[in-house]
Amino acid sequence: AHQQAAFNNRCYMKYILELAIGAIALFVTYSSVYGLGMLFHTIMVPIIVAGTALELGKYVAISYAYQQWGSLKRIEKALISVFIAMLMAFTSVGVFSYLGQGYQTTFATQGAQKLELANMDTEIASISERIKAIDAEAARVPETVVNNRIKLIQQLNQEKVPLVTKLDKLKTERQTLASAQAEASVHAGPIEYLGRVTGLGTEKAATAVIIALTLCLDPFALFMTVLLNRLFRAE
């Protein structure tokens, strides 16, 4: 019974490791291949195909090295170690590119939205001032000169009506953009808060997080692959 319980525990652990490795490896492979594809955008498809094949080969190589390390020749050990290290560097560059692009896209969008909001505010203020000026000009026309007053007000209204329509449209567009900008700020909020708390600033804090993830993801996936191989070897 004790041996059966130990065997069941190994089986459960094996399944959990397989699931964890699969999830991490899938993200690492996707982010690495996509990131490298963006670096070499003109040849993205070949890079994706080659990157995927190399990622799969890396996990096969680390499993083979663990299982057969004792029987490998010295030159074979050196070569497989060098190739795995190169593939890890290859993966890390892709992951760093992918995460960096995500950061830049988020903050570039937010910056563009802030600039557009500022331009809208300037235009809204300008139109509002012109509408007030038109109203003031109409109010200054003497009421005793009826015909001239009616004629001038009609002329002023010809200018005012399109301005009012444009102002209403701008206010609606600004409200929509402000909502989108607020949503973008929510997504960017955690890294901005981290930058304030650490005193690094947003960009340096984001870079530190990206580097930490880049250095952690692939080595951790390979380490878990070794643990999985150890479980298989123990059976």
C-alpha positions as CSV (number, residue, x, y, z in Angstrom):
1,A,0.0,0.0,0.0
2,H,2.8,2.3,0.9
3,Q,4.6,1.6,-2.5
4,Q,1.3,2.2,-4.3
5,A,0.7,5.5,-2.6
6,A,4.3,6.6,-3.5
7,F,3.7,5.5,-7.1
8,N,0.5,7.5,-7.2
9,N,2.2,10.5,-5.8
10,R,4.9,10.3,-8.5
11,C,2.2,10.0,-11.1
12,Y,0.3,13.1,-9.8
13,M,3.6,15.1,-9.6
14,K,4.5,14.0,-13.1
15,Y,1.2,15.2,-14.5
16,I,1.4,18.5,-12.6
17,L,5.0,19.1,-13.9
18,E,3.9,18.2,-17.4
19,L,1.1,20.7,-17.2
20,A,3.3,23.4,-15.7
21,I,6.1,22.9,-18.2
22,G,3.6,22.8,-21.1
23,A,2.1,26.2,-20.0
24,I,5.5,27.9,-19.4
25,A,7.1,26.4,-22.5
26,L,4.1,27.5,-24.6
27,F,4.3,31.1,-23.4
28,V,8.1,31.1,-23.7
29,T,8.0,29.7,-27.2
30,Y,5.2,32.0,-28.4
31,S,6.8,35.2,-26.9
32,S,10.3,34.3,-28.1
33,V,9.2,33.4,-31.6
34,Y,6.8,36.4,-31.9
35,G,9.4,38.8,-30.5
36,L,12.1,37.6,-32.9
37,G,9.6,37.7,-35.8
38,M,9.0,41.4,-35.0
39,L,12.7,42.0,-34.9
40,F,13.0,40.5,-38.4
41,H,9.7,41.6,-39.7
42,T,10.5,41.2,-43.4
43,I,11.2,37.5,-42.9
44,M,8.7,36.8,-40.1
45,V,7.4,33.5,-41.4
46,P,10.8,31.8,-41.7
47,I,11.8,33.1,-38.3
48,I,8.6,31.7,-36.7
49,V,9.2,28.3,-38.3
50,A,12.9,28.2,-37.4
51,G,12.2,29.6,-33.9
52,T,9.5,27.0,-33.1
53,A,11.7,24.2,-34.3
54,L,14.7,25.4,-32.2
55,E,12.5,25.8,-29.1
56,L,11.3,22.2,-29.5
57,G,14.8,21.0,-30.1
58,K,16.0,22.8,-27.0
59,Y,13.7,20.8,-24.7
60,V,14.6,17.6,-26.5
61,A,18.3,18.4,-26.1
62,I,18.0,19.1,-22.4
63,S,16.0,15.9,-21.8
64,Y,18.5,13.9,-23.8
65,A,21.5,15.5,-22.0
66,Y,20.0,14.6,-18.6
67,Q,19.1,11.1,-19.5
68,Q,22.4,10.2,-21.3
69,W,24.9,12.5,-19.7
70,G,27.0,9.7,-18.3
71,S,27.4,8.0,-21.6
72,L,28.2,11.2,-23.6
73,K,31.8,11.9,-24.7
74,R,33.5,15.0,-23.5
75,I,33.2,16.8,-26.9
76,E,29.5,15.8,-27.0
77,K,28.9,17.2,-23.5
78,A,30.6,20.5,-24.5
79,L,28.7,20.8,-27.7
80,I,25.3,20.1,-26.2
81,S,26.0,22.5,-23.4
82,V,27.1,25.3,-25.8
83,F,24.0,24.7,-28.0
84,I,21.6,24.8,-25.1
85,A,23.2,28.0,-23.8
86,M,23.0,29.6,-27.3
87,L,19.3,28.6,-27.6
88,M,18.6,30.0,-24.2
89,A,20.2,33.3,-25.3
90,F,18.2,33.1,-28.5
91,T,15.0,32.6,-26.6
92,S,15.8,35.4,-24.1
93,V,16.3,37.9,-26.9
94,G,12.9,37.0,-28.3
95,V,11.2,37.2,-24.9
96,F,12.8,40.5,-24.1
97,S,11.7,41.9,-27.5
98,Y,8.1,40.7,-27.0
99,L,7.7,42.1,-23.5
100,G,9.5,45.3,-24.5
101,Q,7.1,45.8,-27.4
102,G,4.1,45.3,-25.2
103,Y,5.4,48.0,-22.8
104,Q,6.2,50.4,-25.6
105,T,2.8,49.8,-27.3
106,T,0.9,50.5,-24.0
107,F,2.7,53.7,-23.2
108,A,2.9,54.9,-26.8
109,T,-0.8,54.6,-27.1
110,Q,-1.4,56.3,-23.8
111,G,1.0,59.2,-24.8
112,A,-0.8,59.6,-28.1
113,Q,-4.2,59.7,-26.4
114,K,-3.0,62.4,-23.9
115,L,-1.6,64.5,-26.8
116,E,-4.9,64.1,-28.7
117,L,-6.9,65.1,-25.7
118,A,-4.8,68.2,-25.2
119,N,-5.3,69.2,-28.8
120,M,-9.1,68.6,-28.5
121,D,-9.2,70.8,-25.3
122,T,-7.4,73.6,-27.2
123,E,-9.8,73.4,-30.1
124,I,-12.9,73.2,-27.9
125,A,-11.7,76.3,-26.0
126,S,-11.1,78.1,-29.2
127,I,-14.5,77.3,-30.6
128,S,-16.2,78.2,-27.3
129,E,-14.5,81.6,-27.3
130,R,-15.6,82.3,-30.9
131,I,-19.2,81.3,-30.0
132,K,-19.1,83.7,-27.0
133,A,-17.7,86.4,-29.3
134,I,-20.5,85.9,-31.8
135,D,-23.1,86.1,-29.0
136,A,-21.5,89.3,-27.6
137,E,-21.3,90.9,-31.1
138,A,-25.0,90.1,-31.7
139,A,-25.9,91.6,-28.3
140,R,-24.1,94.9,-29.1
141,V,-26.3,95.6,-32.1
142,P,-28.8,98.4,-31.2
143,E,-32.3,97.1,-30.8
144,T,-33.6,100.3,-32.5
145,V,-32.2,99.3,-35.8
146,V,-34.4,96.3,-36.4
147,N,-33.7,95.5,-40.0
148,N,-29.9,95.7,-39.5
149,R,-30.1,93.8,-36.3
150,I,-32.1,90.9,-37.9
151,K,-29.7,90.8,-40.9
152,L,-26.6,90.8,-38.8
153,I,-27.9,88.2,-36.4
154,Q,-28.7,86.0,-39.4
155,Q,-25.2,86.4,-40.7
156,L,-23.7,85.6,-37.3
157,N,-25.9,82.6,-37.0
158,Q,-24.6,81.3,-40.3
159,E,-21.2,81.2,-38.7
160,K,-22.4,80.1,-35.2
161,V,-24.5,77.1,-36.1
162,P,-21.7,75.0,-37.7
163,L,-19.4,76.0,-34.8
164,V,-22.0,74.7,-32.3
165,T,-22.4,71.5,-34.2
166,K,-18.6,71.0,-34.4
167,L,-18.3,71.8,-30.7
168,D,-20.9,69.2,-29.8
169,K,-19.2,66.6,-31.9
170,L,-15.8,67.4,-30.4
171,K,-17.1,67.1,-26.9
172,T,-18.6,63.7,-27.7
173,E,-15.3,62.5,-29.3
174,R,-13.4,63.8,-26.3
175,Q,-15.5,61.9,-23.9
176,T,-15.0,58.7,-25.8
177,L,-11.2,59.3,-26.0
178,A,-11.0,60.2,-22.3
179,S,-12.7,56.9,-21.5
180,A,-10.2,55.0,-23.6
181,Q,-7.4,56.9,-22.0
182,A,-8.6,56.2,-18.5
183,E,-8.8,52.5,-19.4
184,A,-5.2,52.6,-20.8
185,S,-4.1,54.3,-17.6
186,V,-5.6,51.5,-15.5
187,H,-3.5,49.0,-17.5
188,A,-0.4,51.1,-17.1
189,G,-1.1,51.9,-13.4
190,P,0.7,49.0,-11.7
191,I,4.0,49.7,-13.5
192,E,3.7,53.4,-12.9
193,Y,3.0,52.7,-9.2
194,L,6.0,50.4,-9.0
195,G,8.2,53.1,-10.6
196,R,7.0,55.6,-7.9
197,V,7.5,53.3,-5.0
198,T,11.0,52.1,-6.1
199,G,12.0,55.6,-7.2
200,L,13.2,54.2,-10.5
201,G,10.6,55.9,-12.6
202,T,8.2,54.1,-15.0
203,E,10.6,53.2,-17.7
204,K,13.4,51.9,-15.5
205,A,10.9,49.9,-13.4
206,A,9.3,48.4,-16.5
207,T,12.8,47.5,-17.9
208,A,13.7,45.8,-14.6
209,V,10.5,43.7,-14.6
210,I,11.1,42.7,-18.3
211,I,14.7,41.7,-17.6
212,A,13.7,39.7,-14.5
213,L,11.0,37.8,-16.4
214,T,13.4,37.3,-19.3
215,L,16.1,35.8,-17.1
216,C,13.6,33.7,-15.1
217,L,11.2,32.2,-17.7
218,D,13.4,30.0,-19.9
219,P,15.8,28.7,-17.2
220,F,12.9,27.8,-15.0
221,A,11.2,25.9,-17.8
222,L,14.4,24.0,-18.5
223,F,14.9,23.3,-14.8
224,M,11.3,21.9,-14.5
225,T,12.1,19.8,-17.6
226,V,15.0,18.3,-15.7
227,L,12.8,17.6,-12.7
228,L,10.3,15.8,-15.0
229,N,13.0,13.7,-16.5
230,R,14.1,12.8,-13.0
231,L,10.6,11.5,-12.3
232,F,10.5,9.5,-15.5
233,R,14.0,8.1,-14.6
234,A,12.8,7.1,-11.1
235,E,10.0,4.9,-12.5
